[in-house]
Amino acid sequence: MNRKRIALLTGLTLLTGTIVNTTNPLRYATKAHAEAAQNKTKLKPHSKYPDISKELDLTSMEQYSSVNLFMNVTLKDFYVKDSTIDDYGQYHLLLAPIKSSNQYFLIVTKSKQAIKKNRKISVQGFLNGKTRIDDQQINAGLNQKYLNKKVVSMLADNISL
């Protein structure tokens, strides 16, 4: 084989591999294995992560389409409605802006510190669109009453307890 043919085949092989691995990355967005980069005692305001309450109306998240909910934000002092650890050591967190809210945010992440129900935490990360609590989340240990509830999925970069 000549050099051009080898280069072409190598390039096509690499390109095909990346296409196969990235096909429809949002299909299982809430099932992705994510790990918070850092657990911090206090999250500092950062221009990369604006406060979600200044960007979106938290009382009526239904008005936003899933396409609009792809952005970096900070969930500051959100209430942990439910928390569980799955077989892989990942926390499944159901967060709400206040204790009585029915607007939920779902985060699946690993944490070095224990995250318990009925606490307030702050999270910096990337909103990943809308989804529903499915059987996988319930099987991981979330309360059955949340089955089929609409949630906004989020990938956590930093968590402050």
MARLUMGU-259230 format. One record per atom (N, C-alpha, C): atom name; residue in three letters; x, z, y; chain; residue number from 1. Coordinates in Angstrom, 2 decimals, padded with zeros to 5 digits, m for minus. Example, Ala and Ser with C-alpha at 12.3 -4.5 7.8 and 13.67 -1.06 7.14 Angstrom:
PT  atome  residu       c1       c3       c2  chaine  num
PT      N     ALA   013.19   007.80  m005.69       A    1
PT     CA     ALA   012.30   007.80  m004.50       A    1
PT      C     ALA   013.20   007.80  m003.30       A    1
PT      N     SER   012.85   007.08  m002.25       A    2
PT     CA     SER   013.67   007.14  m001.06       A    2
PT      C     SER   012.90   007.87   000.03       A    2
***
This chain:
PT  atome  residu       c1       c3       c2  chaine  num
PT      N     MET   000.84   000.00  m001.19       A    1
PT     CA     MET   000.00   000.00   000.00       A    1
PT      C     MET   000.88   000.00   001.25       A    1
PT      N     ASN   000.44  m000.71   002.23       A    2
PT     CA     ASN   001.22  m000.70   003.47       A    2
PT      C     ASN   000.79   000.47   004.35       A    2
PT      N     ARG   001.55   000.72   005.39       A    3
PT     CA     ARG   001.33   001.88   006.25       A    3
PT      C     ARG  m000.02   001.85   006.95       A    3
PT      N     LYS  m000.45   000.69   007.38       A    4
PT     CA     LYS  m001.74   000.59   008.07       A    4
PT      C     LYS  m002.89   000.99   007.14       A    4
PT      N     ARG  m002.85   000.54   005.94       A    5
PT     CA     ARG  m003.90   000.85   004.98       A    5
PT      C     ARG  m003.91   002.35   004.66       A    5
PT      N     ILE  m002.73   002.95   004.49       A    6
PT     CA     ILE  m002.64   004.38   004.21       A    6
PT      C     ILE  m003.19   005.17   005.40       A    6
PT      N     ALA  m002.83   004.79   006.62       A    7
PT     CA     ALA  m003.32   005.47   007.82       A    7
PT      C     ALA  m004.84   005.35   007.93       A    7
PT      N     LEU  m005.37   004.17   007.64       A    8
PT     CA     LEU  m006.80   003.95   007.70       A    8
PT      C     LEU  m007.52   004.82   006.67       A    8
PT      N     LEU  m007.07   004.84   005.44       A    9
PT     CA     LEU  m007.70   005.65   004.40       A    9
PT      C     LEU  m007.61   007.14   004.72       A    9
PT      N     THR  m006.48   007.59   005.23       A   10
PT     CA     THR  m006.32   009.00   005.59       A   10
PT      C     THR  m007.29   009.36   006.72       A   10
PT      N     GLY  m007.37   008.51   007.73       A   11
PT     CA     GLY  m008.30   008.75   008.84       A   11
PT      C     GLY  m009.74   008.79   008.39       A   11
PT      N     LEU  m010.13   007.85   007.54       A   12
PT     CA     LEU  m011.50   007.83   007.04       A   12
PT      C     LEU  m011.80   009.06   006.19       A   12
PT      N     THR  m010.85   009.49   005.41       A   13
PT     CA     THR  m011.04   010.68   004.58       A   13
PT      C     THR  m011.26   011.91   005.45       A   13
PT      N     LEU  m010.45   012.07   006.48       A   14
PT     CA     LEU  m010.60   013.20   007.39       A   14
PT      C     LEU  m011.92   013.13   008.14       A   14
PT      N     LEU  m012.28   011.96   008.62       A   15
PT     CA     LEU  m013.52   011.78   009.35       A   15
PT      C     LEU  m014.72   012.07   008.46       A   15
PT      N     THR  m014.72   011.59   007.25       A   16
PT     CA     THR  m015.83   011.82   006.32       A   16
PT      C     THR  m015.96   013.31   006.02       A   16
PT      N     GLY  m014.84   013.99   005.85       A   17
PT     CA     GLY  m014.87   015.43   005.58       A   17
PT      C     GLY  m015.48   016.21   006.72       A   17
PT      N     THR  m015.17   015.85   007.95       A   18
PT     CA     THR  m015.73   016.57   009.08       A   18
PT      C     THR  m017.20   016.25   009.27       A   18
PT      N     ILE  m017.62   015.05   008.99       A   19
PT     CA     ILE  m019.03   014.70   009.11       A   19
PT      C     ILE  m019.85   015.45   008.08       A   19
PT      N     VAL  m019.39   015.53   006.87       A   20
PT     CA     VAL  m020.12   016.23   005.82       A   20
PT      C     VAL  m020.23   017.70   006.15       A   20
PT      N     ASN  m019.18   018.31   006.68       A   21
PT     CA     ASN  m019.19   019.74   006.96       A   21
PT      C     ASN  m020.00   020.11   008.19       A   21
PT      N     THR  m020.25   019.17   009.09       A   22
PT     CA     THR  m020.98   019.51   010.31       A   22
PT      C     THR  m022.37   018.93   010.35       A   22
PT      N     THR  m022.85   018.36   009.29       A   23
PT     CA     THR  m024.17   017.78   009.28       A   23
PT      C     THR  m025.22   018.87   009.49       A   23
PT      N     ASN  m026.02   018.72   010.50       A   24
PT     CA     ASN  m027.12   019.61   010.84       A   24
PT      C     ASN  m026.71   021.08   010.85       A   24
PT      N     PRO  m025.85   021.51   011.75       A   25
PT     CA     PRO  m025.41   022.90   011.78       A   25
PT      C     PRO  m026.51   023.88   012.18       A   25
PT      N     LEU  m027.59   023.40   012.80       A   26
PT     CA     LEU  m028.64   024.30   013.26       A   26
PT      C     LEU  m029.73   024.53   012.22       A   26
PT      N     ARG  m029.66   023.84   011.12       A   27
PT     CA     ARG  m030.72   023.94   010.12       A   27
PT      C     ARG  m030.86   025.37   009.61       A   27
PT      N     TYR  m029.76   026.02   009.36       A   28
PT     CA     TYR  m029.79   027.40   008.88       A   28
PT      C     TYR  m029.11   028.32   009.90       A   28
PT      N     ALA  m029.54   028.21   011.14       A   29
PT     CA     ALA  m028.88   028.92   012.23       A   29
PT      C     ALA  m028.87   030.43   012.02       A   29
PT      N     THR  m029.99   031.01   011.58       A   30
PT     CA     THR  m030.01   032.45   011.42       A   30
PT      C     THR  m029.32   032.91   010.16       A   30
PT      N     LYS  m029.00   031.99   009.27       A   31
PT     CA     LYS  m028.36   032.34   008.02       A   31
PT      C     LYS  m026.85   032.20   008.09       A   31
PT      N     ALA  m026.36   031.75   009.24       A   32
PT     CA     ALA  m024.92   031.56   009.39       A   32
PT      C     ALA  m024.21   032.91   009.33       A   32
PT      N     HIS  m023.03   032.92   008.77       A   33
PT     CA     HIS  m022.25   034.13   008.71       A   33
PT      C     HIS  m021.45   034.25   009.99       A   33
PT      N     ALA  m021.85   035.19   010.82       A   34
PT     CA     ALA  m021.18   035.38   012.09       A   34
PT      C     ALA  m020.63   036.80   012.14       A   34
PT      N     GLU  m019.58   036.95   012.85       A   35
PT     CA     GLU  m018.97   038.27   013.00       A   35
PT      C     GLU  m018.64   038.47   014.46       A   35
PT      N     ALA  m019.08   039.59   014.99       A   36
PT     CA     ALA  m018.77   039.90   016.38       A   36
PT      C     ALA  m017.26   040.00   016.52       A   36
PT      N     ALA  m016.75   039.37   017.54       A   37
PT     CA     ALA  m015.30   039.35   017.74       A   37
PT      C     ALA  m014.76   040.76   017.98       A   37
PT      N     GLN  m015.51   041.54   018.74       A   38
PT     CA     GLN  m015.03   042.88   019.05       A   38
PT      C     GLN  m016.20   043.82   019.23       A   38
PT      N     ASN  m016.01   045.05   018.77       A   39
PT     CA     ASN  m016.92   046.14   019.10       A   39
PT      C     ASN  m016.27   046.90   020.24       A   39
PT      N     LYS  m017.00   047.08   021.31       A   40
PT     CA     LYS  m016.45   047.73   022.48       A   40
PT      C     LYS  m017.32   048.91   022.84       A   40
PT      N     THR  m016.72   049.87   023.53       A   41
PT     CA     THR  m017.50   051.01   023.97       A   41
PT      C     THR  m018.33   050.66   025.21       A   41
PT      N     LYS  m017.84   049.76   026.03       A   42
PT     CA     LYS  m018.57   049.33   027.22       A   42
PT      C     LYS  m018.24   047.87   027.48       A   42
PT      N     LEU  m019.27   047.05   027.60       A   43
PT     CA     LEU  m019.07   045.64   027.90       A   43
PT      C     LEU  m018.96   045.46   029.40       A   43
PT      N     LYS  m017.96   044.72   029.82       A   44
PT     CA     LYS  m017.77   044.44   031.24       A   44
PT      C     LYS  m018.55   043.19   031.60       A   44
PT      N     PRO  m019.12   043.16   032.81       A   45
PT     CA     PRO  m019.79   041.94   033.25       A   45
PT      C     PRO  m018.80   040.77   033.23       A   45
PT      N     HIS  m019.25   039.65   032.80       A   46
PT     CA     HIS  m018.38   038.49   032.66       A   46
PT      C     HIS  m019.18   037.26   033.05       A   46
PT      N     SER  m018.58   036.38   033.83       A   47
PT     CA     SER  m019.30   035.18   034.28       A   47
PT      C     SER  m019.67   034.27   033.11       A   47
PT      N     LYS  m018.94   034.37   032.00       A   48
PT     CA     LYS  m019.26   033.56   030.83       A   48
PT      C     LYS  m020.55   034.04   030.18       A   48
PT      N     TYR  m020.88   035.33   030.34       A   49
PT     CA     TYR  m022.06   035.92   029.73       A   49
PT      C     TYR  m022.97   036.52   030.80       A   49
PT      N     PRO  m023.77   035.71   031.49       A   50
PT     CA     PRO  m024.67   036.27   032.52       A   50
PT      C     PRO  m025.76   037.12   031.87       A   50
PT      N     ASP  m026.29   038.05   032.64       A   51
PT     CA     ASP  m027.38   038.91   032.16       A   51
PT      C     ASP  m028.60   038.06   031.86       A   51
PT      N     ILE  m029.17   038.22   030.67       A   52
PT     CA     ILE  m030.30   037.39   030.25       A   52
PT      C     ILE  m031.51   037.59   031.16       A   52
PT      N     SER  m031.69   038.79   031.69       A   53
PT     CA     SER  m032.85   039.06   032.54       A   53
PT      C     SER  m032.78   038.29   033.86       A   53
PT      N     LYS  m031.59   037.85   034.25       A   54
PT     CA     LYS  m031.44   037.04   035.47       A   54
PT      C     LYS  m031.58   035.55   035.18       A   54
PT      N     GLU  m031.48   035.18   033.91       A   55
PT     CA     GLU  m031.55   033.77   033.52       A   55
PT      C     GLU  m032.93   033.37   032.99       A   55
PT      N     LEU  m033.59   034.29   032.27       A   56
PT     CA     LEU  m034.85   033.98   031.59       A   56
PT      C     LEU  m035.87   035.08   031.84       A   56
PT      N     ASP  m037.14   034.72   031.70       A   57
PT     CA     ASP  m038.23   035.68   031.81       A   57
PT      C     ASP  m038.44   036.31   030.44       A   57
PT      N     LEU  m038.01   037.55   030.27       A   58
PT     CA     LEU  m038.07   038.21   028.96       A   58
PT      C     LEU  m039.48   038.60   028.53       A   58
PT      N     THR  m040.42   038.64   029.47       A   59
PT     CA     THR  m041.78   039.01   029.10       A   59
PT      C     THR  m042.54   037.86   028.46       A   59
PT      N     SER  m042.06   036.63   028.67       A   60
PT     CA     SER  m042.75   035.47   028.14       A   60
PT      C     SER  m041.76   034.42   027.63       A   60
PT      N     MET  m041.10   034.72   026.54       A   61
PT     CA     MET  m040.12   033.79   025.98       A   61
PT      C     MET  m040.80   032.58   025.33       A   61
PT      N     GLU  m042.11   032.64   025.12       A   62
PT     CA     GLU  m042.84   031.52   024.52       A   62
PT      C     GLU  m042.80   030.28   025.41       A   62
PT      N     GLN  m042.60   030.46   026.69       A   63
PT     CA     GLN  m042.59   029.33   027.62       A   63
PT      C     GLN  m041.37   028.44   027.46       A   63
PT      N     TYR  m040.34   028.95   026.79       A   64
PT     CA     TYR  m039.11   028.18   026.62       A   64
PT      C     TYR  m039.10   027.50   025.26       A   64
PT      N     SER  m038.67   026.24   025.26       A   65
PT     CA     SER  m038.52   025.55   023.98       A   65
PT      C     SER  m037.20   025.98   023.35       A   65
PT      N     SER  m037.07   025.73   022.08       A   66
PT     CA     SER  m035.85   026.08   021.36       A   66
PT      C     SER  m034.64   025.38   021.96       A   66
PT      N     VAL  m034.85   024.18   022.50       A   67
PT     CA     VAL  m033.77   023.41   023.11       A   67
PT      C     VAL  m033.21   024.12   024.34       A   67
PT      N     ASN  m034.07   024.81   025.10       A   68
PT     CA     ASN  m033.65   025.51   026.30       A   68
PT      C     ASN  m032.91   026.81   026.01       A   68
PT      N     LEU  m033.00   027.29   024.78       A   69
PT     CA     LEU  m032.42   028.59   024.45       A   69
PT      C     LEU  m031.07   028.46   023.77       A   69
PT      N     PHE  m030.20   027.66   024.35       A   70
PT     CA     PHE  m028.82   027.54   023.88       A   70
PT      C     PHE  m027.91   027.83   025.07       A   70
PT      N     MET  m027.49   029.09   025.17       A   71
PT     CA     MET  m026.65   029.51   026.30       A   71
PT      C     MET  m025.97   030.83   025.99       A   71
PT      N     ASN  m024.88   031.09   026.68       A   72
PT     CA     ASN  m024.22   032.38   026.60       A   72
PT      C     ASN  m024.96   033.37   027.48       A   72
PT      N     VAL  m025.22   034.57   026.96       A   73
PT     CA     VAL  m025.92   035.60   027.72       A   73
PT      C     VAL  m025.43   036.99   027.29       A   73
PT      N     THR  m025.83   037.97   028.08       A   74
PT     CA     THR  m025.62   039.38   027.74       A   74
PT      C     THR  m026.99   040.03   027.57       A   74
PT      N     LEU  m027.20   040.66   026.43       A   75
PT     CA     LEU  m028.39   041.49   026.22       A   75
PT      C     LEU  m027.95   042.92   026.54       A   75
PT      N     LYS  m028.32   043.39   027.71       A   76
PT     CA     LYS  m027.82   044.69   028.17       A   76
PT      C     LYS  m028.82   045.79   027.85       A   76
PT      N     ASP  m028.35   046.80   027.13       A   77
PT     CA     ASP  m029.15   047.97   026.75       A   77
PT      C     ASP  m030.46   047.58   026.07       A   77
PT      N     PHE  m030.36   046.75   025.08       A   78
PT     CA     PHE  m031.53   046.36   024.29       A   78
PT      C     PHE  m031.76   047.39   023.19       A   78
PT      N     TYR  m033.01   047.56   022.83       A   79
PT     CA     TYR  m033.43   048.56   021.86       A   79
PT      C     TYR  m033.35   047.98   020.44       A   79
PT      N     VAL  m032.76   048.72   019.51       A   80
PT     CA     VAL  m032.66   048.28   018.12       A   80
PT      C     VAL  m033.98   048.65   017.42       A   80
PT      N     LYS  m034.84   047.65   017.22       A   81
PT     CA     LYS  m036.14   047.88   016.55       A   81
PT      C     LYS  m035.96   048.09   015.06       A   81
PT      N     ASP  m035.06   047.31   014.45       A   82
PT     CA     ASP  m034.80   047.44   013.02       A   82
PT      C     ASP  m033.37   047.01   012.74       A   82
PT      N     SER  m032.78   047.63   011.74       A   83
PT     CA     SER  m031.39   047.35   011.39       A   83
PT      C     SER  m031.21   047.55   009.90       A   83
PT      N     THR  m030.47   046.64   009.28       A   84
PT     CA     THR  m030.19   046.76   007.86       A   84
PT      C     THR  m028.85   046.10   007.56       A   84
PT      N     ILE  m028.28   046.46   006.43       A   85
PT     CA     ILE  m027.04   045.84   005.98       A   85
PT      C     ILE  m027.33   045.11   004.68       A   85
PT      N     ASP  m026.91   043.84   004.59       A   86
PT     CA     ASP  m027.15   043.07   003.38       A   86
PT      C     ASP  m026.02   043.27   002.37       A   86
PT      N     ASP  m026.10   042.56   001.26       A   87
PT     CA     ASP  m025.11   042.68   000.18       A   87
PT      C     ASP  m023.72   042.22   000.60       A   87
PT      N     TYR  m023.61   041.46   001.68       A   88
PT     CA     TYR  m022.33   040.95   002.15       A   88
PT      C     TYR  m021.73   041.82   003.26       A   88
PT      N     GLY  m022.37   042.94   003.55       A   89
PT     CA     GLY  m021.87   043.84   004.59       A   89
PT      C     GLY  m022.21   043.40   005.99       A   89
PT      N     GLN  m023.17   042.50   006.13       A   90
PT     CA     GLN  m023.57   042.03   007.45       A   90
PT      C     GLN  m024.80   042.78   007.93       A   90
PT      N     TYR  m024.78   043.15   009.21       A   91
PT     CA     TYR  m025.93   043.78   009.83       A   91
PT      C     TYR  m026.95   042.71   010.21       A   91
PT      N     HIS  m028.20   042.97   009.94       A   92
PT     CA     HIS  m029.32   042.17   010.43       A   92
PT      C     HIS  m030.00   043.05   011.47       A   92
PT      N     LEU  m029.87   042.67   012.73       A   93
PT     CA     LEU  m030.39   043.47   013.83       A   93
PT      C     LEU  m031.57   042.79   014.48       A   93
PT      N     LEU  m032.63   043.53   014.67       A   94
PT     CA     LEU  m033.79   043.05   015.40       A   94
PT      C     LEU  m033.83   043.84   016.70       A   94
PT      N     LEU  m033.59   043.16   017.82       A   95
PT     CA     LEU  m033.50   043.80   019.13       A   95
PT      C     LEU  m034.69   043.43   020.00       A   95
PT      N     ALA  m035.03   044.32   020.92       A   96
PT     CA     ALA  m036.09   044.08   021.90       A   96
PT      C     ALA  m035.61   044.60   023.25       A   96
PT      N     PRO  m036.08   043.99   024.35       A   97
PT     CA     PRO  m035.63   044.44   025.68       A   97
PT      C     PRO  m035.98   045.91   025.96       A   97
PT      N     ILE  m037.17   046.33   025.54       A   98
PT     CA     ILE  m037.58   047.73   025.66       A   98
PT      C     ILE  m038.28   048.13   024.36       A   98
PT      N     LYS  m038.46   049.42   024.18       A   99
PT     CA     LYS  m039.00   049.93   022.93       A   99
PT      C     LYS  m040.38   049.36   022.59       A   99
PT      N     SER  m041.22   049.18   023.58       A  100
PT     CA     SER  m042.59   048.72   023.33       A  100
PT      C     SER  m042.75   047.20   023.33       A  100
PT      N     SER  m041.67   046.46   023.51       A  101
PT     CA     SER  m041.74   045.01   023.60       A  101
PT      C     SER  m041.97   044.37   022.23       A  101
PT      N     ASN  m042.66   043.24   022.24       A  102
PT     CA     ASN  m042.83   042.45   021.01       A  102
PT      C     ASN  m042.03   041.15   021.09       A  102
PT      N     GLN  m041.09   041.06   022.02       A  103
PT     CA     GLN  m040.17   039.94   022.12       A  103
PT      C     GLN  m038.90   040.33   021.39       A  103
PT      N     TYR  m038.58   039.62   020.31       A  104
PT     CA     TYR  m037.48   040.02   019.44       A  104
PT      C     TYR  m036.31   039.04   019.50       A  104
PT      N     PHE  m035.12   039.61   019.30       A  105
PT     CA     PHE  m033.89   038.85   019.19       A  105
PT      C     PHE  m033.25   039.23   017.87       A  105
PT      N     LEU  m032.85   038.23   017.08       A  106
PT     CA     LEU  m032.26   038.47   015.77       A  106
PT      C     LEU  m030.76   038.16   015.80       A  106
PT      N     ILE  m029.97   039.12   015.35       A  107
PT     CA     ILE  m028.52   038.95   015.28       A  107
PT      C     ILE  m028.08   039.30   013.87       A  107
PT      N     VAL  m027.31   038.43   013.25       A  108
PT     CA     VAL  m026.69   038.70   011.95       A  108
PT      C     VAL  m025.19   038.70   012.19       A  108
PT      N     THR  m024.57   039.86   011.99       A  109
PT     CA     THR  m023.15   040.01   012.33       A  109
PT      C     THR  m022.53   041.12   011.51       A  109
PT      N     LYS  m021.23   041.16   011.51       A  110
PT     CA     LYS  m020.51   042.29   010.92       A  110
PT      C     LYS  m020.11   043.23   012.05       A  110
PT      N     SER  m019.99   044.50   011.73       A  111
PT     CA     SER  m019.59   045.47   012.72       A  111
PT      C     SER  m018.77   046.56   012.05       A  111
PT      N     LYS  m017.75   047.01   012.73       A  112
PT     CA     LYS  m016.92   048.08   012.19       A  112
PT      C     LYS  m017.58   049.43   012.39       A  112
PT      N     GLN  m018.48   049.52   013.36       A  113
PT     CA     GLN  m019.20   050.75   013.64       A  113
PT      C     GLN  m020.62   050.64   013.13       A  113
PT      N     ALA  m021.19   051.77   012.74       A  114
PT     CA     ALA  m022.56   051.79   012.24       A  114
PT      C     ALA  m023.53   051.51   013.39       A  114
PT      N     ILE  m024.51   050.67   013.11       A  115
PT     CA     ILE  m025.55   050.35   014.08       A  115
PT      C     ILE  m026.87   050.83   013.50       A  115
PT      N     LYS  m027.50   051.76   014.17       A  116
PT     CA     LYS  m028.71   052.39   013.64       A  116
PT      C     LYS  m029.92   052.03   014.46       A  116
PT      N     LYS  m031.09   052.19   013.85       A  117
PT     CA     LYS  m032.36   051.96   014.53       A  117
PT      C     LYS  m032.51   052.94   015.69       A  117
PT      N     ASN  m033.40   052.58   016.60       A  118
PT     CA     ASN  m033.80   053.43   017.72       A  118
PT      C     ASN  m032.66   053.77   018.67       A  118
PT      N     ARG  m031.66   052.91   018.75       A  119
PT     CA     ARG  m030.56   053.07   019.70       A  119
PT      C     ARG  m030.57   051.91   020.67       A  119
PT      N     LYS  m029.86   052.06   021.75       A  120
PT     CA     LYS  m029.69   050.96   022.69       A  120
PT      C     LYS  m028.28   050.42   022.53       A  120
PT      N     ILE  m028.19   049.09   022.49       A  121
PT     CA     ILE  m026.88   048.45   022.42       A  121
PT      C     ILE  m026.85   047.28   023.41       A  121
PT      N     SER  m025.65   046.84   023.72       A  122
PT     CA     SER  m025.47   045.66   024.55       A  122
PT      C     SER  m024.70   044.63   023.73       A  122
PT      N     VAL  m025.11   043.37   023.86       A  123
PT     CA     VAL  m024.51   042.29   023.07       A  123
PT      C     VAL  m024.20   041.12   023.99       A  123
PT      N     GLN  m022.99   040.59   023.87       A  124
PT     CA     GLN  m022.64   039.35   024.54       A  124
PT      C     GLN  m022.52   038.29   023.47       A  124
PT      N     GLY  m023.13   037.13   023.71       A  125
PT     CA     GLY  m023.06   036.08   022.71       A  125
PT      C     GLY  m023.81   034.85   023.14       A  125
PT      N     PHE  m024.14   034.04   022.13       A  126
PT     CA     PHE  m024.72   032.72   022.34       A  126
PT      C     PHE  m026.13   032.67   021.75       A  126
PT      N     LEU  m027.13   032.41   022.61       A  127
PT     CA     LEU  m028.49   032.21   022.11       A  127
PT      C     LEU  m028.51   030.93   021.28       A  127
PT      N     ASN  m029.20   031.00   020.16       A  128
PT     CA     ASN  m029.14   029.92   019.18       A  128
PT      C     ASN  m030.52   029.36   018.86       A  128
PT      N     GLY  m031.46   029.43   019.80       A  129
PT     CA     GLY  m032.78   028.85   019.59       A  129
PT      C     GLY  m033.77   029.82   018.97       A  129
PT      N     LYS  m034.98   029.30   018.73       A  130
PT     CA     LYS  m036.06   030.11   018.16       A  130
PT      C     LYS  m036.13   029.93   016.65       A  130
PT      N     THR  m036.61   030.97   016.01       A  131
PT     CA     THR  m036.84   030.92   014.56       A  131
PT      C     THR  m037.89   031.97   014.22       A  131
PT      N     ARG  m038.10   032.21   012.96       A  132
PT     CA     ARG  m039.02   033.26   012.48       A  132
PT      C     ARG  m038.29   034.12   011.47       A  132
PT      N     ILE  m038.74   035.36   011.36       A  133
PT     CA     ILE  m038.21   036.24   010.32       A  133
PT      C     ILE  m038.73   035.71   008.99       A  133
PT      N     ASP  m037.80   035.39   008.10       A  134
PT     CA     ASP  m038.19   034.82   006.82       A  134
PT      C     ASP  m037.91   035.79   005.67       A  134
PT      N     ASP  m038.17   035.33   004.45       A  135
PT     CA     ASP  m037.98   036.17   003.27       A  135
PT      C     ASP  m036.54   036.64   003.11       A  135
PT      N     GLN  m035.59   035.82   003.52       A  136
PT     CA     GLN  m034.19   036.21   003.40       A  136
PT      C     GLN  m033.91   037.46   004.25       A  136
PT      N     GLN  m034.45   037.51   005.45       A  137
PT     CA     GLN  m034.26   038.67   006.32       A  137
PT      C     GLN  m034.97   039.90   005.73       A  137
PT      N     ILE  m036.16   039.69   005.19       A  138
PT     CA     ILE  m036.91   040.80   004.58       A  138
PT      C     ILE  m036.17   041.30   003.34       A  138
PT      N     ASN  m035.67   040.37   002.52       A  139
PT     CA     ASN  m034.91   040.76   001.33       A  139
PT      C     ASN  m033.63   041.49   001.67       A  139
PT      N     ALA  m033.05   041.19   002.84       A  140
PT     CA     ALA  m031.85   041.90   003.28       A  140
PT      C     ALA  m032.18   043.34   003.66       A  140
PT      N     GLY  m033.45   043.61   003.97       A  141
PT     CA     GLY  m033.84   044.98   004.25       A  141
PT      C     GLY  m034.65   045.21   005.51       A  141
PT      N     LEU  m034.93   044.14   006.28       A  142
PT     CA     LEU  m035.77   044.33   007.46       A  142
PT      C     LEU  m037.19   044.70   007.01       A  142
PT      N     ASN  m037.88   045.44   007.84       A  143
PT     CA     ASN  m039.22   045.91   007.53       A  143
PT      C     ASN  m040.18   044.73   007.31       A  143
PT      N     GLN  m041.03   044.85   006.31       A  144
PT     CA     GLN  m042.00   043.81   005.93       A  144
PT      C     GLN  m042.93   043.45   007.09       A  144
PT      N     LYS  m043.19   044.39   007.99       A  145
PT     CA     LYS  m044.12   044.11   009.09       A  145
PT      C     LYS  m043.61   043.03   010.05       A  145
PT      N     TYR  m042.31   042.72   009.99       A  146
PT     CA     TYR  m041.75   041.70   010.86       A  146
PT      C     TYR  m041.77   040.30   010.25       A  146
PT      N     LEU  m042.24   040.17   009.02       A  147
PT     CA     LEU  m042.28   038.86   008.35       A  147
PT      C     LEU  m043.06   037.85   009.20       A  147
PT      N     ASN  m042.47   036.68   009.40       A  148
PT     CA     ASN  m043.04   035.56   010.17       A  148
PT      C     ASN  m043.17   035.82   011.67       A  148
PT      N     LYS  m042.57   036.89   012.18       A  149
PT     CA     LYS  m042.55   037.13   013.62       A  149
PT      C     LYS  m041.58   036.14   014.26       A  149
PT      N     LYS  m041.94   035.66   015.44       A  150
PT     CA     LYS  m041.06   034.75   016.17       A  150
PT      C     LYS  m039.93   035.54   016.80       A  150
PT      N     VAL  m038.72   034.99   016.68       A  151
PT     CA     VAL  m037.53   035.64   017.24       A  151
PT      C     VAL  m036.65   034.59   017.89       A  151
PT      N     VAL  m035.76   035.05   018.75       A  152
PT     CA     VAL  m034.71   034.21   019.30       A  152
PT      C     VAL  m033.44   034.60   018.58       A  152
PT      N     SER  m032.79   033.63   017.98       A  153
PT     CA     SER  m031.56   033.88   017.23       A  153
PT      C     SER  m030.37   033.94   018.19       A  153
PT      N     MET  m029.41   034.81   017.85       A  154
PT     CA     MET  m028.23   034.95   018.69       A  154
PT      C     MET  m026.99   035.16   017.83       A  154
PT      N     LEU  m025.90   034.54   018.22       A  155
PT     CA     LEU  m024.60   034.74   017.60       A  155
PT      C     LEU  m023.81   035.68   018.51       A  155
PT      N     ALA  m023.40   036.82   017.98       A  156
PT     CA     ALA  m022.74   037.85   018.79       A  156
PT      C     ALA  m021.24   037.62   018.89       A  156
PT      N     ASP  m020.71   037.75   020.10       A  157
PT     CA     ASP  m019.28   037.71   020.33       A  157
PT      C     ASP  m018.74   039.14   020.51       A  157
PT      N     ASN  m019.46   039.95   021.28       A  158
PT     CA     ASN  m019.06   041.33   021.55       A  158
PT      C     ASN  m020.28   042.24   021.46       A  158
PT      N     ILE  m020.08   043.42   020.89       A  159
PT     CA     ILE  m021.16   044.40   020.77       A  159
PT      C     ILE  m020.67   045.73   021.33       A  159
PT      N     SER  m021.52   046.38   022.12       A  160
PT     CA     SER  m021.21   047.68   022.66       A  160
PT      C     SER  m022.30   048.66   022.22       A  160
PT      N     LEU  m021.87   049.72   021.56       A  161
PT     CA     LEU  m022.83   050.72   021.07       A  161
PT      C     LEU  m022.99   051.85   022.05       A  161
***
